[in-house]
């Protein structure tokens, strides 16, 4: 038989854990709940990203200090998927250097992203791919290069919205590295930067 825990005519009230502790309905935790600090300073690869995801799964709230010289797009897509699933719990602090695939955090992460005083530069460049010149097969080099062109046009739109100026975008589209230094960061449209 189910017991009725509320008096007749009373409304059911919902509240957060913190509100229940403040109201004296639940005991306070024996240790204060702290945010976990995690550092990622590696190339973006399937292995390094999976290790990071596995580690972050052990914690609730996380401050992730992130630095990379770039890496694999497929690994970065997986990391962004994970980070966006946990966007309420994870704050990313970019530090040291952010290059290549790491720049996708600036355009595609939906949570709180901050630039640390230790971030020296951000390096943007177009995507590229290896294609076979002599090997015969069914892969269409023409189709792969067309797809790559579409990807780079999409990246240019995202980097334009981020704050790269027309001179930088022209350089980017021509295949040159675009490097922003600390003096340039103020013009970037970044959510949650303090």
C-alpha positions as CSV (number, residue, x, y, z in Angstrom):
1,X,0.0,0.0,0.0
2,X,1.4,3.4,-1.0
3,X,1.6,6.1,1.7
4,X,0.5,9.6,1.0
5,X,3.4,11.8,2.2
6,X,1.6,15.1,1.8
7,X,-1.3,16.5,3.7
8,X,-4.6,16.8,1.9
9,X,-4.7,20.1,0.0
10,X,-0.9,20.7,0.0
11,X,1.0,21.1,-3.2
12,X,4.1,19.0,-4.1
13,X,7.2,21.2,-4.1
14,X,10.4,20.5,-6.1
15,X,13.8,22.0,-5.3
16,X,17.4,21.6,-6.1
17,X,19.8,19.7,-3.8
18,X,21.4,23.0,-2.7
19,X,17.9,24.4,-1.8
20,X,17.1,21.3,0.1
21,X,20.3,21.6,2.1
22,X,19.7,25.3,2.8
23,X,16.1,24.5,4.0
24,X,17.5,21.9,6.4
25,X,15.7,19.1,4.6
26,X,19.0,17.3,3.6
27,X,22.3,17.2,5.4
28,X,25.1,19.3,4.0
29,X,27.9,17.3,2.3
30,X,30.8,16.4,4.5
31,X,33.2,17.9,2.0
32,X,32.4,21.0,-0.1
33,X,31.7,20.1,-3.7
34,X,34.6,21.4,-5.7
35,X,35.1,21.6,-9.5
36,X,37.6,19.2,-10.9
37,X,40.5,20.7,-12.8
38,X,41.7,18.8,-15.8
39,X,44.6,19.6,-18.2
40,X,44.7,18.5,-21.9
41,X,48.0,19.5,-23.6
42,X,48.3,17.0,-26.5
43,X,47.8,16.4,-30.1
44,X,44.1,15.7,-30.9
45,X,44.0,12.0,-31.8
46,X,41.5,9.2,-31.3
47,X,43.6,7.9,-28.4
48,X,44.1,11.2,-26.6
49,X,40.5,12.3,-27.0
50,X,39.1,8.9,-25.7
51,X,41.5,9.1,-22.7
52,X,40.2,12.6,-22.0
53,X,36.6,11.6,-22.3
54,X,37.1,8.6,-20.0
55,X,38.8,10.8,-17.4
56,X,36.1,13.6,-17.6
57,X,33.4,10.9,-17.0
58,X,34.7,10.5,-13.5
59,X,33.7,14.0,-12.5
60,X,30.7,16.3,-12.3
61,X,31.7,19.9,-12.7
62,X,35.0,20.4,-14.6
63,X,37.4,23.2,-15.6
64,X,39.3,21.9,-18.6
65,X,42.5,23.8,-19.4
66,X,43.0,23.0,-23.1
67,X,46.1,23.4,-25.3
68,X,46.8,21.6,-28.6
69,X,48.9,21.9,-31.7
70,X,46.0,20.3,-33.6
71,X,45.2,16.9,-34.9
72,X,42.6,14.7,-36.4
73,X,39.2,16.1,-37.4
74,X,37.3,12.9,-36.6
75,X,38.7,12.9,-33.0
76,X,37.8,16.6,-32.7
77,X,34.3,16.0,-33.8
78,X,33.9,13.3,-31.2
79,X,35.3,15.5,-28.5
80,X,33.0,18.4,-29.4
81,X,30.0,16.0,-29.4
82,X,31.0,14.9,-25.8
83,X,31.7,18.4,-24.6
84,X,28.4,19.8,-26.0
85,X,26.5,17.0,-24.3
86,X,28.1,18.2,-21.0
87,X,28.1,21.9,-21.8
88,X,26.4,22.8,-18.4
89,X,29.2,21.0,-16.5
90,X,32.4,21.8,-18.3
91,X,34.1,25.2,-18.6
92,X,36.9,25.2,-21.2
93,X,39.9,27.5,-20.6
94,X,42.1,27.8,-23.6
95,X,45.8,28.1,-22.7
96,X,49.3,28.1,-24.2
97,X,48.4,27.5,-27.9
98,X,45.4,26.5,-29.9
99,X,46.1,25.3,-33.4
100,X,44.3,23.7,-36.4
101,X,41.5,21.3,-35.3
102,X,41.6,22.9,-31.8
103,X,40.2,26.1,-33.2
104,X,36.8,24.3,-33.7
105,X,36.3,24.8,-29.9
106,X,36.0,28.5,-30.7
107,X,33.3,28.0,-33.3
108,X,31.4,24.8,-32.2
109,X,31.6,24.5,-28.4
110,X,28.2,25.6,-27.0
111,X,29.2,26.0,-23.4
112,X,31.4,28.4,-21.4
113,X,34.7,29.1,-23.1
114,X,37.4,31.3,-21.7
115,X,40.8,32.5,-22.9
116,X,43.5,32.3,-20.2
117,X,46.2,34.9,-19.8
118,X,48.6,32.1,-20.7
119,X,47.1,31.7,-24.2
120,X,49.9,33.0,-26.5
121,X,48.3,32.4,-30.0
122,X,45.6,30.8,-32.0
123,X,46.5,29.3,-35.4
124,X,43.9,28.9,-38.1
125,X,44.4,27.1,-41.5
126,X,42.3,25.5,-44.1
127,X,41.6,21.8,-44.0
128,X,43.6,19.6,-46.3
129,X,43.6,16.0,-47.3
130,X,46.0,13.5,-48.9
131,X,44.9,12.2,-52.3
132,X,46.6,9.6,-54.4
133,X,48.2,10.9,-57.6
134,X,49.4,7.5,-59.0
135,X,47.4,4.9,-57.3
136,X,44.4,3.6,-59.2
137,X,41.1,2.9,-57.5
138,X,37.4,3.7,-57.1
139,X,37.8,6.8,-55.0
140,X,37.1,10.0,-56.9
141,X,39.8,12.5,-56.2
142,X,37.6,15.2,-57.8
143,X,34.7,14.5,-55.4
144,X,37.0,14.4,-52.4
145,X,38.5,17.8,-53.3
146,X,35.0,19.2,-53.9
147,X,34.0,18.1,-50.5
148,X,37.1,19.6,-49.0
149,X,36.4,22.9,-50.8
150,X,32.9,22.9,-49.2
151,X,34.3,22.2,-45.8
152,X,36.8,25.1,-46.1
153,X,34.0,27.5,-47.2
154,X,32.1,26.5,-44.1
155,X,35.1,27.0,-41.9
156,X,35.6,30.5,-43.5
157,X,32.0,31.4,-42.6
158,X,32.5,30.2,-39.0
159,X,35.8,32.0,-38.6
160,X,34.3,35.2,-40.1
161,X,31.5,35.0,-37.5
162,X,34.1,34.4,-34.8
163,X,35.8,37.7,-35.7
164,X,38.6,37.1,-38.3
165,X,38.7,40.1,-40.5
166,X,38.6,40.2,-44.4
167,X,42.4,40.3,-44.7
168,X,42.8,37.3,-42.5
169,X,40.0,35.4,-44.3
170,X,41.6,36.1,-47.6
171,X,44.9,34.7,-46.3
172,X,43.0,31.7,-44.8
173,X,41.3,30.9,-48.1
174,X,44.6,31.2,-50.0
175,X,46.0,28.4,-47.8
176,X,48.2,30.4,-45.5
177,X,48.3,30.1,-41.7
178,X,46.4,32.9,-39.9
179,X,47.8,33.5,-36.4
180,X,46.1,35.7,-33.8
181,X,48.1,36.8,-30.8
182,X,46.9,38.0,-27.4
183,X,46.6,41.6,-28.7
184,X,44.0,40.3,-31.3
185,X,41.8,38.2,-28.9
186,X,39.6,41.1,-27.9
187,X,37.8,41.1,-31.2
188,X,36.8,37.4,-31.1
189,X,33.1,36.7,-30.4
190,X,33.5,34.2,-27.6
191,X,30.7,33.1,-25.3
192,X,31.5,33.4,-21.6
193,X,34.9,35.0,-21.9
194,X,35.8,37.0,-18.8
